[in-house]
Amino acid sequence: MVMLFRASAVHRVLRRSFSVLNGMSDDLLISMNMGHSIGGTSQRSLVDSLIKAGVLNTPRVQEAFHSLDRGDFLLQAVAPEEAYANRPIKIGTIATISTSQQHAQVIELLESHLQPGNSAIDVGCGSGYLTAVMAHLVGESGSVTGVDIVPSLIELSTKNIAKTKLPKNSIKWETSQGKQILRPGTSFDCIHVGVAVESMEAVDAIAAQLNPNGGLVVALGYAGAEQTLLKVTKSASGELTKRAVMSVLCQPLLDEAPLPLALPETRTEKLQRLQSELEAWKNDFTAKHGHNPTREDMLKDPLSKQLFSEFAALRK
């Protein structure tokens, strides 16, 4: 096994000195400072800023990011200046959609392993954005699996993918069990782990499921502290090369899912709920008074008045 801790393309040297003022390593500070120049009010302006910052360099990756709108992968609609800003956005109890800068850096690291026809897996898929980029790059002849320990995030990812132009059933979804990241007996050309593992043994266990010439990106370190983003490649003969890329801050690998995430109601779902509640109120009124309620009856009762008002507003 060869272990190389070379400089990243962005920072040249992976520096482990820490700032006395804020406790962050220099390379993380550089990455954060670069991030201030990234962002926009649309997917196009966001991608253009990633290209200008030198984060998104490969033409086919640029095309993938242009074709997949970050705004379609949020838990709920937000203002454009928030949706396309270079910052994480919450999509659950502890889950976030990562910054576009981090998405771009990860995909650029894995691009050579995401060729048409390749197999890929995104562990900790969250919103499904990175999974969608992978699916775009490997094409219809390839295969992509999205994995998360939180069932509601798998549901969210599935809904988000449906908004894209990716082929139907282009991604397979799985709910993980505890800290078993990959199912035994499976192997992939490309593995992305979007959460941090705590030991090199855990990294090696994941890398064992790489195909020859495959690549893995995973964060190594503990929760609540800086971690090291590793790029692991497997040669045709099975030899592993590990390269420290940069410092990152990722959520840890979980033993179990956090409390369930309640997805916001769609307009159709809310209309159906209000209609059902109004019907239940009407039946209750009829049972008590022996006749159907009039509009005046509905407006006199605080509950039915509120339900009717919300229903009417949504029907406009």
C-alpha positions as CSV (number, residue, x, y, z in Angstrom):
1,M,0.0,0.0,0.0
2,V,1.4,3.4,-1.0
3,M,0.5,6.4,1.1
4,L,1.2,9.8,-0.5
5,F,0.4,13.0,1.3
6,R,1.0,15.4,-1.6
7,A,-0.2,19.0,-2.1
8,S,-3.7,19.6,-3.4
9,A,-4.1,21.4,-6.8
10,V,-5.6,24.3,-5.0
11,H,-3.2,24.7,-2.0
12,R,0.1,23.2,-3.3
13,V,1.0,22.2,0.3
14,L,-1.3,20.6,2.9
15,R,-0.5,22.8,5.9
16,R,-1.3,21.7,9.4
17,S,-0.4,24.9,11.2
18,F,-3.4,26.4,13.1
19,S,-4.5,30.0,13.4
20,V,-4.3,31.2,17.0
21,L,-7.3,33.4,16.5
22,N,-9.8,30.9,15.3
23,G,-8.4,27.4,15.6
24,M,-8.7,26.6,11.9
25,S,-5.9,25.2,9.8
26,D,-4.5,27.4,7.1
27,D,-5.7,25.3,4.2
28,L,-9.3,25.4,5.5
29,L,-9.0,29.2,5.9
30,I,-7.8,29.5,2.3
31,S,-10.7,27.4,1.1
32,M,-13.2,29.5,3.1
33,N,-11.7,32.7,1.7
34,M,-11.9,31.4,-1.8
35,G,-15.5,30.5,-1.1
36,H,-16.5,34.2,-0.6
37,S,-16.1,34.8,-4.4
38,I,-18.4,31.9,-5.2
39,G,-22.2,32.2,-5.5
40,G,-24.9,33.8,-7.6
41,T,-28.7,34.2,-8.0
42,S,-29.1,31.4,-10.6
43,Q,-27.5,28.1,-11.4
44,R,-25.7,29.7,-14.4
45,S,-24.2,32.5,-12.3
46,L,-23.3,30.1,-9.6
47,V,-21.5,27.8,-12.0
48,D,-19.8,30.7,-13.7
49,S,-18.4,31.8,-10.3
50,L,-17.1,28.2,-9.7
51,I,-15.3,28.3,-13.0
52,K,-13.9,31.8,-12.4
53,A,-12.6,30.7,-9.0
54,G,-10.8,27.8,-10.6
55,V,-12.8,25.1,-8.7
56,L,-14.7,23.8,-11.7
57,N,-12.3,23.1,-14.5
58,T,-13.3,20.0,-16.5
59,P,-15.7,20.8,-19.4
60,R,-17.9,17.7,-18.9
61,V,-18.2,18.5,-15.2
62,Q,-19.1,22.1,-15.9
63,E,-21.8,20.9,-18.3
64,A,-23.2,18.5,-15.6
65,F,-23.4,21.4,-13.1
66,H,-25.1,23.7,-15.6
67,S,-27.7,21.0,-16.3
68,L,-28.6,20.3,-12.7
69,D,-30.1,23.2,-10.7
70,R,-29.2,23.4,-7.1
71,G,-32.5,25.1,-6.4
72,D,-34.3,21.8,-7.2
73,F,-32.6,20.0,-4.4
74,L,-33.6,22.0,-1.4
75,L,-36.1,20.9,1.2
76,Q,-38.3,23.9,0.4
77,A,-38.1,27.0,-1.9
78,V,-35.9,29.8,-0.7
79,A,-34.9,33.1,-2.2
80,P,-32.4,32.8,-5.1
81,E,-29.7,34.7,-3.3
82,E,-29.9,32.0,-0.6
83,A,-30.4,28.9,-2.9
84,Y,-27.3,29.8,-5.0
85,A,-25.1,31.1,-2.3
86,N,-21.9,29.1,-1.5
87,R,-23.1,27.9,1.9
88,P,-24.7,24.8,3.3
89,I,-28.5,24.8,3.7
90,K,-30.3,22.6,6.2
91,I,-32.4,19.8,4.7
92,G,-33.1,17.9,8.0
93,T,-32.4,17.6,11.7
94,I,-28.7,17.6,11.2
95,A,-28.3,17.1,7.4
96,T,-27.4,19.9,5.0
97,I,-26.9,20.2,1.3
98,S,-23.2,20.9,1.0
99,T,-21.7,24.1,-0.5
100,S,-21.4,24.1,-4.2
101,Q,-17.7,24.6,-3.8
102,Q,-17.4,21.3,-1.9
103,H,-19.6,19.6,-4.5
104,A,-17.4,20.8,-7.3
105,Q,-14.1,19.9,-5.5
106,V,-15.3,16.3,-4.9
107,I,-16.6,15.7,-8.4
108,E,-13.4,17.1,-9.9
109,L,-11.4,14.7,-7.7
110,L,-13.5,11.8,-8.9
111,E,-14.1,12.8,-12.5
112,S,-11.7,10.2,-14.0
113,H,-13.7,7.5,-12.2
114,L,-17.0,8.7,-13.4
115,Q,-16.6,7.9,-17.1
116,P,-19.6,6.7,-19.2
117,G,-20.5,3.1,-18.2
118,N,-18.8,3.3,-14.8
119,S,-20.5,2.3,-11.5
120,A,-20.6,4.8,-8.6
121,I,-22.1,5.1,-5.1
122,D,-22.8,8.2,-3.1
123,V,-22.9,7.4,0.7
124,G,-24.7,10.0,2.7
125,C,-26.5,11.3,-0.4
126,G,-28.7,13.8,1.5
127,S,-30.4,16.0,-1.0
128,G,-29.3,13.8,-3.9
129,Y,-27.5,16.6,-5.8
130,L,-24.0,15.0,-5.9
131,T,-25.7,11.6,-6.8
132,A,-27.4,13.3,-9.7
133,V,-24.1,14.8,-11.0
134,M,-22.6,11.3,-10.8
135,A,-25.5,9.9,-12.8
136,H,-25.2,12.6,-15.4
137,L,-21.5,11.8,-15.9
138,V,-21.7,8.0,-16.0
139,G,-24.7,8.2,-18.4
140,E,-27.4,5.7,-19.1
141,S,-24.8,2.9,-19.6
142,G,-23.5,3.4,-16.1
143,S,-25.0,2.8,-12.7
144,V,-25.3,5.0,-9.6
145,T,-26.5,4.2,-6.1
146,G,-27.5,6.8,-3.5
147,V,-27.3,5.7,0.2
148,D,-28.4,7.4,3.3
149,I,-29.2,6.3,6.9
150,V,-32.2,8.7,7.0
151,P,-35.2,7.2,5.1
152,S,-36.8,10.7,4.7
153,L,-33.7,11.9,2.9
154,I,-33.9,9.0,0.5
155,E,-37.5,10.1,-0.1
156,L,-36.3,13.7,-0.6
157,S,-33.6,12.7,-3.0
158,T,-36.1,10.6,-5.0
159,K,-38.4,13.6,-5.3
160,N,-35.6,15.9,-6.3
161,I,-34.2,13.6,-9.0
162,A,-37.7,13.5,-10.5
163,K,-37.4,17.3,-11.2
164,T,-34.3,16.7,-13.5
165,K,-34.0,15.4,-17.0
166,L,-32.1,12.3,-15.9
167,P,-33.5,9.1,-17.2
168,K,-36.1,7.4,-15.0
169,N,-34.7,4.8,-12.7
170,S,-31.1,6.1,-13.5
171,I,-30.3,5.9,-9.7
172,K,-30.9,3.1,-7.3
173,W,-31.6,4.2,-3.7
174,E,-30.8,2.3,-0.5
175,T,-31.2,3.0,3.2
176,S,-28.0,2.1,5.1
177,Q,-28.0,0.1,8.4
178,G,-25.8,1.5,11.1
179,K,-22.1,2.0,10.3
180,Q,-22.1,-0.6,7.5
181,I,-21.5,1.7,4.6
182,L,-21.4,-0.7,1.7
183,R,-23.2,-4.0,1.3
184,P,-20.8,-7.0,1.3
185,G,-20.0,-8.4,-2.1
186,T,-20.5,-5.1,-4.0
187,S,-17.8,-3.1,-5.8
188,F,-17.7,0.2,-7.6
189,D,-15.5,2.3,-9.9
190,C,-16.2,5.4,-7.9
191,I,-17.1,5.8,-4.2
192,H,-18.0,9.1,-2.5
193,V,-18.6,9.1,1.3
194,G,-20.2,12.4,2.4
195,V,-19.7,11.7,6.1
196,A,-16.5,11.4,8.1
197,V,-15.1,8.1,9.3
198,E,-12.8,7.9,12.4
199,S,-10.1,5.5,11.4
200,M,-7.8,4.5,8.6
201,E,-9.1,0.9,9.1
202,A,-12.6,2.2,8.1
203,V,-11.1,3.9,5.0
204,D,-9.3,0.7,4.0
205,A,-12.6,-1.3,4.5
206,I,-14.3,1.0,2.0
207,A,-11.4,1.1,-0.4
208,A,-11.5,-2.7,-0.5
209,Q,-14.7,-2.4,-2.4
210,L,-13.2,-0.3,-5.2
211,N,-12.8,-1.9,-8.6
212,P,-9.3,-1.8,-10.2
213,N,-8.5,1.7,-11.3
214,G,-11.3,3.0,-9.0
215,G,-11.4,6.1,-6.8
216,L,-12.7,7.0,-3.4
217,V,-13.1,10.3,-1.7
218,V,-13.8,10.2,2.1
219,A,-13.2,12.5,5.1
220,L,-11.1,11.1,7.9
221,G,-11.4,12.4,11.4
222,Y,-13.7,13.0,14.4
223,A,-17.0,14.9,14.8
224,G,-16.7,18.5,15.9
225,A,-13.1,18.9,14.6
226,E,-11.4,19.4,11.3
227,Q,-11.1,16.3,9.2
228,T,-8.8,15.4,6.3
229,L,-10.3,14.8,2.9
230,L,-8.6,11.8,1.4
231,K,-8.5,10.7,-2.2
232,V,-7.8,7.0,-2.5
233,T,-7.1,5.3,-5.8
234,K,-6.7,1.6,-6.6
235,S,-4.3,0.6,-9.3
236,A,-5.0,-2.1,-11.9
237,S,-3.0,-4.5,-9.7
238,G,-5.0,-3.6,-6.5
239,E,-2.4,-1.3,-4.9
240,L,-3.9,1.6,-2.9
241,T,-2.6,5.2,-3.1
242,K,-3.9,7.7,-0.5
243,R,-3.5,11.4,-0.9
244,A,-4.5,14.1,1.7
245,V,-6.3,16.8,-0.3
246,M,-7.5,19.4,2.2
247,S,-9.1,20.0,5.6
248,V,-12.9,19.8,5.7
249,L,-15.8,19.8,8.3
250,C,-18.2,16.9,7.7
251,Q,-21.0,15.3,9.7
252,P,-19.8,12.0,11.3
253,L,-20.9,8.6,10.3
254,L,-24.0,7.7,12.4
255,D,-25.0,4.5,14.2
256,E,-28.7,5.2,13.7
257,A,-30.9,7.8,12.0
258,P,-31.8,11.0,13.9
259,L,-35.4,11.8,14.5
260,P,-37.5,11.6,11.4
261,L,-37.5,14.6,9.1
262,A,-41.0,16.0,8.3
263,L,-41.1,17.1,4.7
264,P,-43.1,20.2,4.0
265,E,-46.5,19.7,2.4
266,T,-46.9,20.4,-1.3
267,R,-49.7,22.6,-2.4
268,T,-51.7,19.6,-3.6
269,E,-51.1,17.7,-0.3
270,K,-52.3,20.7,1.7
271,L,-55.4,21.2,-0.4
272,Q,-56.3,17.5,0.1
273,R,-55.7,17.8,3.8
274,L,-57.8,20.9,4.2
275,Q,-60.6,19.4,2.1
276,S,-60.6,16.3,4.3
277,E,-60.7,18.4,7.5
278,L,-63.5,20.6,6.1
279,E,-65.5,17.5,5.2
280,A,-65.0,16.0,8.7
281,W,-66.2,19.3,10.2
282,K,-69.2,19.4,7.9
283,N,-70.2,15.8,8.9
284,D,-69.8,16.6,12.6
285,F,-72.0,19.7,12.2
286,T,-74.7,17.8,10.4
287,A,-74.7,15.1,13.1
288,K,-75.1,17.7,15.8
289,H,-77.7,20.0,14.1
290,G,-79.6,17.7,11.7
291,H,-78.9,19.7,8.6
292,N,-75.9,20.7,6.4
293,P,-74.0,23.8,7.4
294,T,-74.6,27.0,5.4
295,R,-71.7,29.3,4.4
296,E,-72.8,31.6,7.4
297,D,-72.5,28.6,9.7
298,M,-69.0,27.9,8.5
299,L,-67.9,31.5,8.9
300,K,-69.2,31.6,12.5
301,D,-67.2,28.6,13.7
302,P,-63.5,29.6,14.3
303,L,-62.1,26.2,13.1
304,S,-64.1,25.9,9.9
305,K,-63.5,29.6,9.2
306,Q,-59.8,29.1,9.4
307,L,-59.9,25.9,7.3
308,F,-62.1,27.6,4.7
309,S,-59.9,30.6,4.5
310,E,-56.7,28.5,4.0
311,F,-58.5,26.4,1.4
312,A,-59.8,29.4,-0.5
313,A,-56.4,31.1,-0.5
314,L,-54.7,28.0,-2.0
315,R,-57.4,27.7,-4.7
316,K,-56.7,31.2,-6.1
